[in-house]
Amino acid sequence: MSIDIAEMGMAALRVLALGLVFGAGLPALFAVGMRLQSAGTGEVDGEAPGARRPALLVSGYAIFAIVVLVALAAVLWITRLSIYHYFGISLFGAGQ
């Protein structure tokens, strides 16, 4: 029996990278969306309302949509085999 340390190290690095992207990246992206949405409505840093900027507002909501879609894709990825088992729907090639 042979243990491949290099392959274990690469797998650990992949897990670390994905953890950083999803563990810190999505919350950071959500924070950027909050800031853009707030600036779009003209209410930044609790100051009196200023001029509305629709482009920033739309950008903020687009970032929220991206975060929601990534979270939904993650849940579907985790449950893909159960969905295939119970409903026969093959997500991400789960049934092949």
C-alpha positions in Angstrom: 0.0 0.0 0.0 1.4 3.3 -1.1 0.5 6.7 0.2 0.9 9.5 -2.3 1.8 12.6 -0.2 1.9 14.9 -3.2 -1.6 14.0 -4.3 -2.9 14.5 -0.7 -1.2 17.9 -0.6 -2.8 18.9 -3.9 -6.2 17.8 -2.7 -5.7 19.8 0.5 -4.7 22.9 -1.5 -7.8 22.6 -3.7 -10.0 22.3 -0.6 -8.3 25.3 0.9 -8.7 27.4 -2.3 -12.4 26.5 -2.6 -12.9 27.3 1.1 -11.4 30.7 0.7 -13.5 31.4 -2.4 -16.8 30.4 -1.0 -16.0 31.1 2.7 -14.7 34.6 2.2 -15.4 35.4 -1.4 -19.1 35.2 -1.3 -19.6 37.2 1.9 -17.2 39.8 0.4 -19.2 39.9 -2.8 -22.4 40.3 -0.8 -20.8 43.2 1.1 -19.9 44.9 -2.2 -23.5 44.4 -3.3 -24.7 46.0 -0.1 -22.4 49.0 -0.6 -23.5 49.4 -4.2 -27.2 49.1 -3.4 -26.8 51.6 -0.6 -24.9 54.1 -2.8 -27.5 53.6 -5.5 -30.3 54.7 -3.2 -28.2 57.7 -2.0 -27.9 56.6 1.6 -24.2 55.9 2.3 -22.7 55.9 5.8 -26.0 56.9 7.4 -25.8 60.4 5.9 -28.8 62.3 4.5 -30.2 60.8 1.3 -28.3 62.1 -1.7 -28.8 61.7 -5.5 -30.1 58.3 -6.6 -27.8 56.4 -8.9 -29.8 53.7 -10.8 -26.7 52.1 -12.3 -25.2 51.4 -8.8 -28.6 50.1 -7.6 -28.9 47.7 -10.5 -25.2 46.6 -10.0 -25.9 45.8 -6.4 -29.0 43.7 -7.2 -27.0 41.9 -9.9 -24.4 41.0 -7.4 -27.1 39.7 -5.0 -28.5 37.6 -7.8 -25.0 36.1 -8.4 -24.6 35.3 -4.7 -28.0 33.6 -4.6 -27.3 31.6 -7.8 -24.0 30.4 -6.4 -25.6 29.3 -3.1 -28.4 27.6 -5.0 -25.9 25.8 -7.2 -24.0 24.7 -4.1 -27.1 23.2 -2.5 -28.0 21.4 -5.8 -24.5 20.1 -6.0 -24.6 18.7 -2.5 -28.0 17.1 -3.1 -27.5 16.0 -6.7 -27.3 12.2 -5.9 -30.4 12.3 -3.7 -32.3 14.3 -6.4 -31.3 11.7 -8.9 -32.2 8.8 -6.6 -35.7 10.1 -5.7 -36.7 12.0 -8.8 -34.6 10.6 -11.6 -33.3 14.1 -12.5 -29.6 14.1 -13.4 -28.0 17.3 -12.2 -24.3 17.9 -13.1 -24.1 14.4 -14.7 -25.0 12.7 -11.4 -26.7 9.7 -13.0 -24.0 8.7 -15.5 
